[in-house]
């Protein structure tokens, strides 16, 4: 049986259905019968306007005659509607960009807001997409295609952009055309750089204890202790509520973590004692850690606490909150904890992600006899 392939295109600033096929008399005859069918010299294909009526016409016309390949046209997996953040776009709306600067379309911001993306993801997507559209300052957004994207990415590579940044840029661009404009797989064939395989940076147990001992007060001490002893992400820590601490079961509930997943992790007896002292002294109302005004603690404050304590502990390498999480997982593995349990405590979807800690666990190398010895 003959086949045709449907693809999303924007031609002359209109959303269109591109129809690709191998030359065949019957297929060509049927295509001529489609409503207002046209030829695009730029894309080297025939197309019709993207309307429900035209899509129905294509399926009715080729049913039983040709197989319709629509894997590039429809969503091939469900889109996660609920994100891990609050979808706050107020910082974007409050900006005063300079004259001539192209800003993100309102529909782009609305999609980010409705999908409840985290503040950091929103900022990354907005800034990346705006850099892209301002690179082509004199062209309409919907007039940009794969050629423009590849040229821009090539320009970033020449400037030494990291693989991580290139992937963020691709995600931000695809978000507009595939999610905002509702054209799934619009840029299916855009090449991505290979993902960098970097090992997690880990602290020793002695370094962790030194950081804890060099915190300024009981509140800061509890923050560092929880990051390490529960393997929390910084965002998870500042989202913790008082009710998430289950002292009866010695567990911490982590709601709506990365990937919109809930999980439980460990509550240390040592930390519980310190939390009780902290609670009596600071008396938080809703969140476990609150700013002086009673609002949710900021991610920047958590970073500052960890950095300051690390400097006072005379640790020469830069220390981030996420390094405490990496250290938690690595130390559990070194103590003989099953990888599957570590995966559950960290909230990883796959054991492949958790397996990276086997590359830095000390006990892995202690089993190997050095040939020099």
PLY file of the C-alpha trace (Angstrom):
ply
format ascii 1.0
element vertex 373
property float x
property float y
property float z
element edge 372
property int vertex1
property int vertex2
end_header
0.00 0.00 0.00
1.17 3.53 -0.78
1.72 6.01 2.06
1.62 9.72 2.77
3.19 11.57 5.72
1.63 14.58 7.45
3.83 17.27 8.97
3.25 20.64 10.63
4.45 23.71 8.71
4.01 27.45 8.87
3.81 28.79 5.33
3.14 32.46 4.60
2.48 32.96 8.32
-0.31 30.34 8.37
-0.39 26.94 10.06
-0.47 24.31 7.33
-0.55 20.55 6.86
2.38 19.45 4.74
1.82 16.24 2.75
4.88 14.21 1.79
4.67 11.21 -0.57
6.54 9.28 -3.23
5.46 10.00 -6.80
2.40 7.89 -7.65
-0.37 8.62 -10.17
-3.27 7.68 -7.86
-1.84 9.67 -4.90
-1.20 12.70 -7.11
-4.74 12.56 -8.52
-6.32 12.38 -5.07
-4.18 15.24 -3.72
-5.40 17.49 -6.54
-8.95 16.91 -5.26
-8.12 18.29 -1.77
-9.55 21.76 -0.98
-7.28 24.65 -2.01
-4.15 22.49 -2.20
-0.93 24.42 -2.97
2.75 23.79 -3.67
5.55 25.19 -1.48
8.77 25.73 -3.40
10.62 26.52 -0.15
9.69 23.22 1.51
9.32 21.20 -1.70
5.90 19.74 -0.85
2.16 20.19 -1.27
0.09 21.62 1.57
-3.33 22.71 2.71
-4.36 25.04 5.52
-4.35 23.39 8.93
-8.05 23.19 9.73
-10.16 20.34 11.18
-12.12 20.25 7.92
-8.98 19.82 5.80
-7.60 17.16 8.13
-10.87 15.23 7.84
-10.75 15.65 4.06
-7.27 14.09 3.92
-8.34 11.07 5.97
-11.56 10.61 3.98
-9.76 10.95 0.66
-6.98 8.43 1.38
-8.84 5.94 3.58
-8.30 2.47 2.08
-6.01 3.88 -0.61
-2.87 4.90 1.28
-1.48 4.53 4.80
-1.41 7.91 6.54
1.73 8.34 8.66
0.77 10.90 11.32
3.46 10.19 13.92
5.01 13.61 13.23
1.65 15.36 13.32
0.02 14.29 16.60
1.41 14.14 20.12
3.22 10.84 20.59
3.08 11.08 24.39
0.89 12.87 26.91
2.03 16.31 27.97
2.48 16.81 31.70
-0.02 19.56 32.52
0.87 19.98 36.18
4.36 21.28 36.84
6.33 21.49 40.06
6.14 25.27 40.49
3.50 27.95 40.87
3.70 29.26 37.31
4.68 32.74 38.47
5.19 35.01 35.45
4.89 38.30 37.33
8.62 39.06 36.97
8.27 38.86 33.18
5.21 41.09 33.05
6.87 43.65 35.33
9.89 44.18 33.06
10.55 47.30 31.03
12.49 46.08 27.98
14.49 48.50 25.88
13.02 49.90 22.68
13.04 47.46 19.77
13.49 44.38 21.98
11.15 41.51 21.08
9.47 40.01 24.14
7.85 36.61 24.55
4.34 36.45 23.09
1.56 36.51 25.70
0.43 33.04 24.64
3.91 31.70 25.50
3.72 33.12 29.03
0.16 31.89 29.51
1.15 28.33 28.60
4.06 28.42 31.06
1.70 29.75 33.72
-1.09 27.23 33.08
1.37 24.32 33.04
2.70 25.56 36.40
6.34 25.43 35.45
8.86 26.31 38.15
10.19 29.86 38.37
13.65 28.77 37.22
12.23 26.92 34.18
10.05 29.89 33.25
13.03 32.24 33.44
15.19 29.89 31.36
12.56 29.37 28.65
11.65 33.06 28.40
15.24 34.31 28.20
16.30 31.59 25.74
13.34 32.15 23.43
13.78 35.92 23.51
17.46 35.60 22.60
16.44 33.44 19.65
13.74 35.76 18.28
15.91 38.85 18.82
18.68 37.20 16.80
16.21 37.44 13.90
14.95 40.87 14.91
13.59 41.80 11.46
11.67 38.57 10.86
8.26 37.40 12.00
8.38 34.63 14.61
6.10 32.34 12.62
8.29 32.83 9.57
11.24 31.12 11.25
11.88 27.49 10.36
14.39 24.67 10.80
17.02 26.50 8.76
16.90 29.50 11.08
17.06 27.32 14.18
20.03 25.30 12.92
21.89 28.48 11.93
21.30 29.99 15.37
22.39 26.82 17.20
25.47 26.64 14.98
26.28 30.22 15.97
25.99 29.29 19.67
28.30 26.30 19.19
30.93 28.55 17.60
30.68 30.85 20.62
31.40 27.90 22.94
27.92 27.33 24.40
27.65 24.21 26.59
25.59 21.17 25.59
23.28 21.88 28.50
22.59 25.43 27.27
22.02 24.22 23.71
19.44 21.72 24.95
17.71 24.44 26.98
17.57 26.60 23.85
16.06 23.78 21.77
13.46 23.13 24.50
12.51 26.81 24.67
12.11 27.10 20.89
10.20 23.83 20.55
7.90 24.89 23.39
6.63 27.82 21.31
6.06 26.00 18.05
4.96 22.62 19.40
3.08 23.54 22.60
1.98 27.17 22.24
1.18 26.85 18.53
-0.09 23.27 19.07
2.04 21.72 16.33
3.45 18.51 17.89
6.79 17.35 16.49
7.06 20.55 14.43
10.83 20.40 14.74
11.16 16.66 15.23
14.41 16.49 13.25
16.31 19.32 14.98
19.57 17.78 16.18
20.40 17.90 19.88
23.93 17.78 21.29
24.92 14.61 23.08
24.16 14.76 26.77
27.28 15.34 28.85
28.04 12.51 31.25
29.28 14.35 34.31
29.89 12.66 37.63
28.18 14.09 40.73
30.37 16.15 43.06
30.44 14.63 46.51
31.65 15.70 49.96
33.14 13.40 52.58
31.24 12.72 55.83
33.84 14.76 57.69
33.27 17.74 55.41
29.49 17.48 55.87
29.86 17.52 59.67
32.25 20.48 59.45
29.70 22.46 57.39
26.93 21.68 59.91
29.13 22.77 62.84
29.93 26.07 61.11
26.34 27.25 60.54
25.37 30.52 62.21
22.29 29.42 64.15
19.85 26.56 64.77
17.75 27.50 61.75
20.71 27.36 59.38
21.88 24.15 61.05
18.50 22.46 60.41
18.52 23.60 56.77
21.93 22.05 56.08
21.10 18.91 58.07
17.86 18.34 56.15
19.46 18.87 52.73
21.96 16.15 53.55
20.09 13.70 55.81
16.94 13.60 53.65
18.58 14.02 50.23
16.37 17.02 49.43
16.57 19.31 46.46
16.72 23.00 47.34
13.22 23.59 45.92
11.87 20.67 47.96
13.36 22.07 51.16
11.80 25.53 50.81
8.43 23.97 49.91
8.33 21.84 53.07
5.44 22.60 55.39
5.38 21.95 59.12
2.83 19.18 58.55
5.26 17.34 56.23
7.41 16.29 59.20
6.07 12.95 60.51
7.92 12.36 63.78
5.84 9.25 64.60
6.95 7.39 61.49
10.29 9.25 61.24
9.54 10.26 57.66
9.40 13.49 55.66
6.71 13.90 53.04
7.87 15.62 49.83
4.90 16.85 47.81
4.87 17.68 44.11
8.61 17.19 43.63
10.40 17.12 40.27
8.23 15.37 37.69
5.10 16.08 39.77
5.83 13.12 42.02
5.18 12.80 45.77
7.47 10.71 47.92
8.67 10.03 51.46
12.25 10.30 52.63
14.11 9.76 55.88
13.82 11.89 59.02
16.99 11.72 61.09
16.65 11.45 64.89
19.47 13.98 65.22
17.66 16.39 62.93
14.37 15.88 64.76
15.97 17.00 68.03
17.37 20.12 66.36
14.04 20.82 64.62
12.25 20.85 67.97
14.71 23.43 69.32
14.37 25.45 66.13
10.57 25.30 66.19
10.41 26.57 69.76
12.80 29.42 69.01
11.59 30.55 65.56
7.92 29.43 65.61
7.21 29.11 61.86
3.53 29.28 60.88
3.02 27.40 57.59
6.31 26.57 55.89
8.99 24.83 57.89
11.42 27.60 56.97
10.08 31.12 56.58
11.62 34.52 55.99
11.28 37.23 58.69
8.09 38.45 57.02
6.49 35.02 57.31
6.86 34.29 53.59
8.40 31.20 52.02
12.20 31.02 52.34
14.11 31.86 49.15
16.37 29.54 47.16
19.11 32.21 47.23
19.09 32.26 51.03
19.58 28.48 51.15
22.55 28.75 48.77
24.07 31.54 50.88
23.74 29.47 54.08
25.51 26.49 52.52
28.25 28.63 50.92
28.96 30.64 54.09
29.12 27.56 56.30
31.44 25.83 53.79
33.81 28.80 53.74
33.91 28.91 57.54
34.63 25.15 57.53
37.59 25.93 55.21
36.37 23.72 52.40
38.21 25.01 49.35
35.87 23.71 46.63
32.55 25.51 45.94
29.69 23.76 47.72
26.07 23.85 46.52
22.91 22.53 48.21
22.69 19.84 45.52
26.12 18.51 46.52
24.61 17.62 49.90
21.94 15.57 48.11
24.62 13.82 46.03
26.59 13.12 49.21
23.52 11.64 50.92
23.01 9.14 48.07
26.71 8.26 47.81
27.14 7.70 51.54
24.04 5.46 51.63
25.50 3.39 48.80
28.85 3.15 50.58
27.02 1.89 53.69
25.51 -0.95 51.67
22.01 0.44 51.06
20.27 -1.16 48.09
20.24 1.03 44.98
16.47 0.59 44.65
15.89 2.12 48.11
18.15 5.05 47.27
16.17 5.59 44.07
12.91 5.80 46.08
14.40 8.19 48.64
15.71 10.50 45.91
12.55 10.31 43.81
14.30 9.15 40.63
12.03 7.71 37.92
14.69 5.25 36.77
17.51 3.35 38.45
19.74 4.50 35.58
19.80 7.97 37.13
20.65 6.56 40.55
23.38 4.32 39.14
25.64 7.34 38.58
26.50 7.20 42.30
28.22 3.85 41.81
30.89 5.77 39.88
31.84 7.91 42.89
31.20 5.57 45.84
34.50 4.85 47.62
33.69 1.20 48.35
33.51 0.54 44.59
37.22 1.40 44.27
38.31 -0.25 47.52
37.45 -3.63 46.03
39.98 -3.06 43.24
43.63 -3.90 43.98
45.97 -1.21 42.63
48.61 -2.88 40.40
51.35 -0.72 41.95
50.56 -2.11 45.40
0 1
1 2
2 3
3 4
4 5
5 6
6 7
7 8
8 9
9 10
10 11
11 12
12 13
13 14
14 15
15 16
16 17
17 18
18 19
19 20
20 21
21 22
22 23
23 24
24 25
25 26
26 27
27 28
28 29
29 30
30 31
31 32
32 33
33 34
34 35
35 36
36 37
37 38
38 39
39 40
40 41
41 42
42 43
43 44
44 45
45 46
46 47
47 48
48 49
49 50
50 51
51 52
52 53
53 54
54 55
55 56
56 57
57 58
58 59
59 60
60 61
61 62
62 63
63 64
64 65
65 66
66 67
67 68
68 69
69 70
70 71
71 72
72 73
73 74
74 75
75 76
76 77
77 78
78 79
79 80
80 81
81 82
82 83
83 84
84 85
85 86
86 87
87 88
88 89
89 90
90 91
91 92
92 93
93 94
94 95
95 96
96 97
97 98
98 99
99 100
100 101
101 102
102 103
103 104
104 105
105 106
106 107
107 108
108 109
109 110
110 111
111 112
112 113
113 114
114 115
115 116
116 117
117 118
118 119
119 120
120 121
121 122
122 123
123 124
124 125
125 126
126 127
127 128
128 129
129 130
130 131
131 132
132 133
133 134
134 135
135 136
136 137
137 138
138 139
139 140
140 141
141 142
142 143
143 144
144 145
145 146
146 147
147 148
148 149
149 150
150 151
151 152
152 153
153 154
154 155
155 156
156 157
157 158
158 159
159 160
160 161
161 162
162 163
163 164
164 165
165 166
166 167
167 168
168 169
169 170
170 171
171 172
172 173
173 174
174 175
175 176
176 177
177 178
178 179
179 180
180 181
181 182
182 183
183 184
184 185
185 186
186 187
187 188
188 189
189 190
190 191
191 192
192 193
193 194
194 195
195 196
196 197
197 198
198 199
199 200
200 201
201 202
202 203
203 204
204 205
205 206
206 207
207 208
208 209
209 210
210 211
211 212
212 213
213 214
214 215
215 216
216 217
217 218
218 219
219 220
220 221
221 222
222 223
223 224
224 225
225 226
226 227
227 228
228 229
229 230
230 231
231 232
232 233
233 234
234 235
235 236
236 237
237 238
238 239
239 240
240 241
241 242
242 243
243 244
244 245
245 246
246 247
247 248
248 249
249 250
250 251
251 252
252 253
253 254
254 255
255 256
256 257
257 258
258 259
259 260
260 261
261 262
262 263
263 264
264 265
265 266
266 267
267 268
268 269
269 270
270 271
271 272
272 273
273 274
274 275
275 276
276 277
277 278
278 279
279 280
280 281
281 282
282 283
283 284
284 285
285 286
286 287
287 288
288 289
289 290
290 291
291 292
292 293
293 294
294 295
295 296
296 297
297 298
298 299
299 300
300 301
301 302
302 303
303 304
304 305
305 306
306 307
307 308
308 309
309 310
310 311
311 312
312 313
313 314
314 315
315 316
316 317
317 318
318 319
319 320
320 321
321 322
322 323
323 324
324 325
325 326
326 327
327 328
328 329
329 330
330 331
331 332
332 333
333 334
334 335
335 336
336 337
337 338
338 339
339 340
340 341
341 342
342 343
343 344
344 345
345 346
346 347
347 348
348 349
349 350
350 351
351 352
352 353
353 354
354 355
355 356
356 357
357 358
358 359
359 360
360 361
361 362
362 363
363 364
364 365
365 366
366 367
367 368
368 369
369 370
370 371
371 372
